[in-house]
């Protein structure tokens, strides 16, 4: 099907890809295989400059049914978020994106992706009291049991997740990522935890602190002095997670209508990257049915901006202003956006999510007592 498009450079690209694939299957020496791969990549870059070719390839996509051909076509058409997101102007100007400057803002976030969608029994084994050691493995996970420390009251709300800030810092972020995230600094050590009632939020339960959300920062010295895992307090399956710095996207109010589709595609690609480049099974099935309406399930993230389908509306802004009044120069920050995928399937509705907000000044001071939560059901 892909060869029905009569464009010499495109056909040369397909030949180069096929040659590289055949060399890989024959276990050719790496130097020869790499040379063939470099040639295919160079031809792929040249495709971007052929007038009208990207539009013709997009028009071809609905007719392609072979999964391998779909994957190849996506490799050409996918916006280069992973390569260019640290240079927003270059990303927006790329022919695969084509958004004018000012139509969308990129806000860095730390995406949390579960690495074992079926749960992690090995993780639970490591957390048994007789197996837990300090320093031990990265103490970041979704669901499962919470880490406890002596002297800190345990919230009564269900435990949702925790991120090991010490492990993040010791692993070392890419310099550019660290610079971009510095505009909303997290503590550089300890463990940050999120609990939530899952029954309401700051709009429906205004008399409950945080609308049912509790954020705890277990300081490093507290964790080192006697942390333990409360295996009796697991409300959801335990899932180990990886953390990846990637952008979230805010569409400008004056952006053209077609910019929304382009931003949706940017976010889809970003969610795939956050999962290590592996799309979810639901997305693959939806893509085969209709590639232009297929949307990847959003990932949980720390910091960043709300996804485009659940932005802050007048009611949410009124709640934020009332519950978290600002001093001059301060602003409201999204601390967590927790999605319903995998671990919390159906907890927040189909493709719903929980947002937890705080003031930038409170985050800078590592003060997490005052938060606001919004529950959006898909």
C-alpha positions in Angstrom: 0.0 0.0 0.0 2.8 2.5 0.9 4.3 2.1 -2.6 1.1 3.4 -4.3 2.4 6.9 -3.6 4.4 7.7 -6.6 7.2 10.0 -5.3 10.8 9.0 -6.1 12.3 10.1 -2.8 9.6 8.2 -0.9 10.2 5.0 -2.8 13.9 5.4 -2.2 13.2 5.8 1.5 11.1 2.6 1.5 13.9 0.7 -0.3 16.4 1.9 2.3 14.2 0.9 5.2 13.7 -2.5 3.7 17.4 -3.0 3.1 18.2 -2.1 6.7 15.6 -4.4 8.0 16.8 -7.3 5.9 20.4 -6.7 7.1 19.2 -6.7 10.7 17.4 -10.0 10.2 20.5 -11.5 8.5 22.6 -10.4 11.5 24.9 -8.4 9.3 27.9 -6.8 11.0 26.8 -3.7 13.1 29.0 -1.3 11.0 27.1 -2.3 7.8 23.7 -2.3 9.5 24.3 1.1 11.1 25.4 2.5 7.7 22.2 1.3 6.1 20.2 2.7 9.0 21.9 6.1 8.7 21.0 6.2 5.0 17.4 5.5 5.7 17.3 8.1 8.4 18.9 10.7 6.1 16.4 10.0 3.4 13.6 10.3 6.0 14.8 13.8 6.9 14.8 14.8 3.3 11.2 13.8 2.9 10.2 16.7 5.2 11.3 19.2 2.5 9.3 17.7 -0.4 6.4 20.1 -1.0 3.0 18.6 -0.1 4.5 15.2 0.7 3.5 15.1 4.4 -0.1 16.0 3.5 -0.2 13.1 0.9 1.2 10.7 3.5 -1.4 11.8 6.1 -4.1 11.2 3.4 -2.7 7.7 2.8 -2.8 6.7 6.5 -6.5 5.8 6.7 -6.1 3.3 3.9 -3.1 1.5 5.5 -4.2 -1.7 7.4 -0.9 -3.5 7.8 0.5 -2.8 11.4 4.1 -2.7 10.2 3.3 -0.2 7.4 1.3 1.9 9.9 4.3 2.0 12.3 6.6 3.0 9.5 4.3 5.8 8.4 3.9 7.0 11.9 7.7 7.1 12.2 7.7 9.6 9.4 4.7 11.7 10.5 5.1 11.7 14.3 6.1 15.1 15.7 9.7 15.1 17.0 8.8 15.9 20.7 11.6 13.8 22.2 14.2 15.5 20.0 13.1 19.1 20.0 10.9 19.8 23.1 13.7 21.7 24.9 13.7 24.1 21.9 10.0 25.0 21.6 10.4 27.3 18.6 12.2 24.6 16.6 9.5 22.0 17.6 6.6 24.2 16.6 8.3 25.2 13.3 9.0 21.5 12.3 6.9 20.6 9.3 5.4 17.7 11.2 3.9 20.2 13.6 3.6 23.5 11.8 2.2 25.6 14.7 2.9 29.4 14.7 4.8 30.7 17.7 2.5 31.8 20.5 -0.2 29.3 19.6 0.9 26.9 22.3 3.1 27.0 25.5 5.2 24.1 26.6 5.2 23.5 30.4 7.7 20.9 31.6 6.5 18.0 33.8 7.8 14.8 35.3 5.7 12.0 33.7 5.1 8.9 35.8 4.7 5.7 33.8 4.0 2.3 35.3 6.5 -0.2 34.0 4.5 -3.3 34.6 0.8 -2.7 33.7 -0.3 -6.0 35.3 1.1 -5.1 38.7 4.4 -5.7 40.4 4.6 -8.7 42.8 8.4 -8.4 42.9 8.1 -4.9 44.3 5.8 -6.1 47.1 8.4 -8.8 47.9 11.1 -6.1 48.3 8.8 -4.1 50.6 8.3 -6.9 53.2 9.8 -5.7 56.5 12.5 -8.4 56.4 13.6 -7.4 52.9 13.4 -3.6 53.2 16.8 -2.0 53.5 18.1 1.6 53.5 19.3 2.9 51.3 17.3 0.6 49.1 15.6 0.6 45.7 13.8 3.7 44.3 10.8 4.2 46.6 8.6 5.5 43.8 5.4 3.6 43.0 1.7 4.0 42.1 -0.8 2.3 44.3 0.4 -0.3 46.7 1.2 0.4 50.3 2.5 3.7 51.6 5.9 4.4 53.3 5.4 5.4 56.9 7.8 7.1 59.4 7.5 7.3 63.2 5.9 10.5 64.5 4.0 11.4 61.3 0.2 10.8 61.5 -1.0 8.5 58.7 -3.8 10.0 56.6 -7.1 8.1 56.6 -7.6 8.6 52.8 -6.5 5.9 50.3 -2.9 6.1 49.3 -2.4 6.8 45.6 1.3 7.3 44.9 4.7 8.4 46.1 7.8 9.7 44.4 11.3 9.3 45.7 12.9 12.8 45.3 16.2 11.6 46.7 16.4 8.9 44.0 15.5 11.5 41.3 18.2 13.8 42.5 20.9 11.1 42.7 20.0 9.7 39.3 20.7 13.2 37.9 18.3 14.9 35.4 19.6 16.0 32.0 21.0 19.5 32.5 18.3 21.0 30.2 15.5 19.2 32.0 16.8 20.4 35.4 16.9 23.9 34.1 13.4 23.8 32.8 12.0 22.3 35.9 13.8 24.8 38.1 10.9 27.3 37.5 8.8 25.2 39.9 11.4 23.5 42.2 10.5 20.3 44.0 12.4 19.4 47.2 15.6 17.6 46.3 15.3 14.8 48.9 12.8 12.8 50.8 9.6 11.1 49.6 6.5 13.0 48.3 3.2 11.2 48.9 -0.4 11.7 47.7 -3.5 10.5 49.4 -7.1 11.2 48.3 -10.6 10.2 49.3 -11.6 9.4 45.7 -15.2 10.5 46.6 -15.1 14.2 46.0 -12.9 17.3 45.7 -12.6 20.9 46.8 -15.8 21.9 44.9 -18.0 19.1 46.1 -16.5 18.8 49.6 -15.4 22.3 50.5 -15.4 21.6 54.2 -12.8 18.8 53.9 -9.2 20.1 53.8 -7.8 19.7 50.3 -11.2 18.4 49.1 -10.0 15.0 50.4 -6.4 15.3 49.2 -3.4 15.1 51.5 0.1 15.6 50.4 3.0 14.5 52.7 6.6 15.3 52.3 8.7 12.7 54.3 12.0 14.4 54.8 15.2 12.4 54.2 16.2 12.3 57.8 12.7 11.0 58.7 13.0 8.2 56.2 16.5 7.3 57.3 15.5 7.2 60.9 13.0 4.4 60.7 10.8 4.2 57.6 8.7 1.2 57.1 6.1 0.1 54.6 2.5 -0.3 55.8 1.4 -3.4 53.9 -2.0 -3.3 55.5 -2.9 0.0 53.8 -2.8 -0.9 50.1 -6.0 0.1 48.4 -4.8 -0.4 44.8 -2.3 -2.8 43.1 1.4 -1.8 43.4 3.1 -0.6 40.2 6.7 0.4 39.9 7.1 3.7 37.9 9.6 5.5 35.8 9.9 9.3 35.7 10.6 11.2 32.5 10.9 14.9 32.0 8.6 15.9 29.0 6.4 18.8 28.2 2.7 19.4 28.7 0.9 21.8 26.3 -1.3 24.9 26.9 -3.2 26.1 23.9 -3.4 29.9 23.6 -6.8 31.4 23.7 -6.3 33.1 20.4 -5.0 30.0 18.6 -6.7 28.8 15.4 -9.1 25.9 15.6 -6.8 23.6 13.7 -4.1 24.1 16.3 -6.1 21.9 18.7 -5.7 18.9 16.5 -1.9 19.6 16.3 -1.6 19.9 20.1 -3.6 16.7 20.5 -1.0 15.0 18.3 1.8 16.5 20.3 0.3 15.3 23.5 -0.3 11.8 22.1 3.3 11.5 21.0 4.4 12.7 24.4 2.4 10.2 26.3 3.9 7.4 24.1 7.4 8.7 24.9 6.6 8.8 28.6 5.9 5.1 28.4 9.2 4.4 26.8 8.0 4.6 23.3 5.4 1.8 23.7 1.8 2.7 23.0 -1.0 1.2 25.1 -3.0 -1.7 23.7 -6.1 0.5 23.6 -4.4 3.1 21.5 -3.1 0.5 19.0 -6.6 -0.8 18.6 -8.1 2.7 18.2 -5.4 3.6 15.7 -6.2 0.6 13.5 -9.9 1.6 13.6 -9.3 5.2 12.7 -5.7 6.7 13.0 -7.0 10.3 13.0 -9.3 9.9 16.0 -7.1 7.6 18.1 -5.9 9.3 21.3 -3.3 7.9 23.7 -4.5 7.6 27.3 -2.8 10.4 29.3 -0.1 9.7 31.9 0.1 10.7 35.5 2.5 13.6 35.9 4.1 15.8 38.6 4.1 19.6 37.8 3.3 20.7 34.3 -0.1 22.0 33.0 -3.5 20.3 33.0 -4.2 18.4 29.8 -6.2 20.3 27.2 -9.4 18.4 27.9 -9.6 19.4 31.6 -8.2 23.0 31.8 -9.0 25.3 34.6 -12.5 26.8 34.2 -14.2 29.7 36.0 -15.5 27.5 38.8 -12.0 25.9 39.4 -10.3 29.3 39.3 -12.8 30.7 41.8 -12.1 27.8 44.1 -8.3 28.3 43.8 -8.6 32.0 44.5 -10.8 31.4 47.5 -8.9 28.5 49.0 -5.4 29.5 48.0 -5.3 33.3 48.0 -2.1 34.7 46.4 0.3 37.4 47.5 2.0 39.6 44.9 4.2 37.6 42.5 2.8 34.2 43.6 0.9 31.8 41.4 -1.1 28.5 41.5 0.8 25.4 40.4 -0.4 22.0 39.4 1.5 19.6 41.7 -0.1 16.3 40.6 -2.4 15.2 37.7 -3.3 11.5 38.4 -5.0 9.7 35.5 -7.3 6.7 35.6 -5.1 4.5 33.5 -4.1 1.0 34.7 -3.6 1.4 38.4 -6.7 3.6 39.1 -8.8 2.1 36.3 -12.4 3.4 36.7 -11.6 5.1 40.0 -11.9 8.5 38.3 -14.1 7.4 35.5 -13.0 6.6 31.9 -10.0 8.7 31.1 -10.8 10.9 34.1 -8.2 12.4 36.4 -7.4 14.0 39.7 -5.7 17.4 39.9 -3.9 18.7 43.0 -2.9 22.3 43.2 -0.9 24.5 45.5 0.8 27.9 45.6 4.3 28.3 44.1 5.5 29.9 47.3 4.4 26.9 49.3 6.2 24.5 47.0 9.4 26.6 47.2 9.1 26.4 51.0 8.2 22.6 50.9 4.9 23.4 52.6 2.2 21.0 51.5 -0.5 21.5 54.1 -2.7 23.8 51.9 -3.8 22.1 48.6 -6.9 22.1 46.4 -8.1 19.1 44.5 -10.3 18.8 41.4 -11.8 15.5 40.3 -12.6 15.4 36.6 -14.5 12.4 35.3 -14.0 11.4 31.7 
